């Protein structure tokens, strides 16, 4: 019995690409070398606000750049390592020697930490990882290939999920191998943003209101305690200033009394009193003489 099979029309096949639709496939490895397909969905291809070509699927919160560019550190390694113009086998042998030297150096730095003043062990480990990635790049990534393939009129972009990050897969043409291209630049956002978003998404509106109310109460209580503490400090400062003012007043009064007593003592002295009386008599006689002269024509 023949089962009827409906063929898609050419018009229908050509409609999807014109709408900017692409298909996304995500693979993962679970303790094995074989990649397992974990998700397949459609995404809309468009330019974002920064004029960067991205693929977006809002339902799965998928947003990835499609303008893949290679890291400069890997694109220039063939020059710095002196492997330009060599065959793949010759280049891999030369890089393997550099990797062996780095591994020995890392082992020595780990056994003798005092040597880290000459070379940092983490810098050496970073260099070793770059060499290993570049070796894998030379082995698996052909010079001829693309980051997508075609199926039923749709472009298929495939990614491998590694430690929570999606690594684009390079489809080689010469060696027919699919390679997770670790040498591409990717804008990595810290996972804290996603965790915070997941936290708020998992909370109900009532719980959020209660948590917000508790937070407001805590902040208000903290401000009240700060104000009370500041009030006590100001009161202590005011009391201290008042004590200083009273002390100054008492000191001035005491000094005035001492000065008055000293003046009275001086004035009671017999010699000084006689001297002052004589001066007063002379001044009186002189004034009377002046008055008489004014009266005589």
Secondary structure, 3 states (H helix, E strand, C coil): CCCCCCCCCHHHHHHHHHCCEEEEEEEECCCCCCCEEEEEEEEEEEECCCCCEEEEECCCCEEEECCCCECHHHHCHHHHCCCCCCCHHHHHHHHHHHHHHHHHHHHHHHHCHHHHHCCCHHHHHHHHHHHHHHHHHHHHCCCCEECEEEECCEEEEEEEEECCEEEEEEEECCCCCEEECCCECCCCCCHHHHHHHHHHHHCCHHHHHHHHHHHHHHHHHHHHHHHHHHHHHHHHHHHHHHHHHHHHHHHHHHHHHHHHHHHHHHHCCHHHHHHHHHHHHHHHHHHHHHHHHHHCC
